[in-house]
Amino acid sequence: MKRIIITLCICTAWAASAYAQYPYTLKKCLEEGLANNYSIRITRNEEQISHNNATLANAGYLPTVDLSAGYTGTLDNTDTKTRSTGATASERSIYDQTLKAGLDVSWTLFDGFNISTTYKKLQELERQGETNTRITLEDFIAGLTAEYYNYVQQEIRLKNFLYAVSLSKERLRIVEERYHIGNFSRLDYQQAKVDFNADSAQYMKQQELVVTSRITLNELMAVQEVNRPLRVNDSIITVNDDLNYDELWESTLKTNANLLKAGQNTTLAQLDYRQVLSRNYPYVKLNAGYGYTFNKYETNATRQRSNWGLNGGITVGINLWDGNRRREKRNASLQIRNSQLEKEQLELGLKADLSNLWQAYRNNLRLLNLERQNLVAARENHEIAKERYLLGDLSGIEMREAQKSLLDAEERILSAEYNTKVCEISLLQLSGRITKYLE
């Protein structure tokens, strides 16, 4: 039994290790998430519902056919008094029976263009279902891409903190050796130990952030084992500095999903208005059927009777006044105007968002270039400080300051890279070009 348990543990550990070693690219994460994410699957089902609803039958184009059958029985007691003689004749428990069966067809031939308008509305709702799916997909791609690069950022930061721990450990080793031979004071030794413990604590805290980001990434991909090991293919954050504002705005006006949905809402409002107007026209309805009736009488002169045959008719009418038409017409007209205003408001909001993001994007690019220069200077400064520290020409506090300057420079450039990437993702999402990350 112990051997089996040990074997299972080894296999589990090996599988987890293999899973961790398999590198996940951004495209692979997106493909897995698009296939499994629950929100996307729900939205796709809703899109299918709108597709199923866009039929001629649901709009009212097709006739309805009903098959019905029924049985009726009456049990009566009758007292009949004649006028001439005054005699009363009594009949008890008279049981008469009726059996009916028929096939009925009802068809609205014309309903003031309401049927055709309803069908167009169902088709527009089908297109809006596709747009809603697209919005969900684009939101998901943007969210997962941002989290993917956040995970890359946290992994890089973890390596930076590990490097800081190694520097502090080496400094502690040097101070400890020189303290024992009397070159450094106990204060220098305690300060080096404090700095080493602080860097170690920061490294441990960063490990927690890496795990949190990994769990979030697995959750977005709808992985049941959310804490599974995950190794991504990217070790750096690569930013695209080639975006063009005019191209982004032109693409936003043409392909932004929310703007397309606003246009569809305007179309739906116009169709609602046409449905109200359709009540000003007459309607034509056709009815036809084939039926069979069987009657059985207990006391009637006729013992039983059967009827069967065709029936049909046509109904023409018009609703002259219902008290609500004028109100509904005014409200529908206002709804059209509101939908147009909402589209204009959305367009203005998109332009403001695009301008703000573009400003942040360009500023972060300039900041990134500046921080790259600072990082080169910080590394050179740290190397010089390290050499002087080993020669005894630099105090521990000054060495710590040089180390901190290097780590701060690495942190600033990492933040600038991630912030630039987030701006890039948001700009591509606004312009409807977020799917480029799937290429």
C-alpha positions, 0 to 999 in steps of 0.5 A: 500500500505504501508503495502505491501511495509513494508511486502516486505521489511521484506521478502527481509531482512529475505531472505538476512539474511537466505542467509547470515546464510547458511554456504558455504563450499569450495566444495559447492562454487566450485560446484556452480561455476563449474555449472554456471561460464561463462568461463567454460560454453563457454569452454564446448561448444567449447569442444562439437564443437570439438566432433561434428567435429570428424565424418567420414563425416567431414573427407571425408569418406562418399560420397556426394549426390546431387539432382538438377533440372533446366529449360532453355528456349531460345528465338531466331530470325533466318535468313537463306539464301540458297546458291542455290537460295539466298533466305532468310528464316526468323523465329522469336520468336523461343522458345526452352525449356529444363528441367533437373533433376538428382541425382548425387553421388560423392565418394572419394575412396582413397586420398593418406591416406589424409582422414584417416589422417584427421579423426585422426586429428579430433579425436586428436582435440577432445581430445585436446578440452577435455584437454582445458576444463580440463585446464579451470576447473583446473584454475577455481578451483585454482582461486576460492579456493585461493579467498575462503581462501582470503575471510576467511583471510579477515574475520579473519583480520576483527575480529582482527581489531575489537578486536584492536578497543575494546582494544583501546576503553577500554584503552580510557575509562580508560584514560578518567576516570583517566584524570577526576580525575587527574591521567592522563594528557590531553596528555595521553587522546588525545593519547588514543583517536588518537589510538582509531580513528586510529584503528576504521579507519583501521577496516572500511577499512578492511570492504571494503576489505571483501566486495570486496573479497565477491563480487569477490567470488560471481562473480566467482560463476556466482551469478547474485546478486554479492553483496549477503551476504555470510557466509563461513563455514571455520573460520581458514585457514588449511594448508596441510603440508604433500606434497611430492616433488617427488610425486608432480613431478611424478604426474606433468609429468603424468597428468599436463594438459598443458604438455598433451596439448603440447604432443597433439600439437606434434601429430597434427604436425605429422599428418599435415606432413602426410597430405602433404605426402599423396599428393605423392599418387594417388587418386581414385574417383567414380561418379554415377548418374541418370538423366532425360532431356526433350527438347521441340523444336518449329521449329525442325523436332523433336517436343520434346525429353525425355532422362533418365537413369544412368551414372557413372564413375571412375577417377584415377589421381596423382598430379605430381607437384604443386610447393609448396609440398617441401616447405610445407613438410619442414615447416611441419617437422620444425613444428614437431621439434618446437612442441617437443621443446615447450614441452621440454621447458614447462617441464623445466618451470614446473620443475622450477615453482615446485621447486620455489613453493616447496621452498616457501611452505617449507619456509612458513611452517617453518615461520608459526611454528615460528610465532605461537610461537611468537603469544603465547609470544605476547599474554602473553606479552600483558596480562602482559602489561595490568595488569601493565597498570591498576596498573599505572606502564606502560605508554600509549605509552608502552601499545600501543606498546604491543598491536601493537606487538600482532596485528602484530603477529596475522597479520604475522601468518595470512599472513603466513597461507594464503601464505602457502595455496596459495603455496599448491594450486599452487603445486596441480594445477601443479601436476594435483591434484587440483580436490582434493578440490572437494572431 
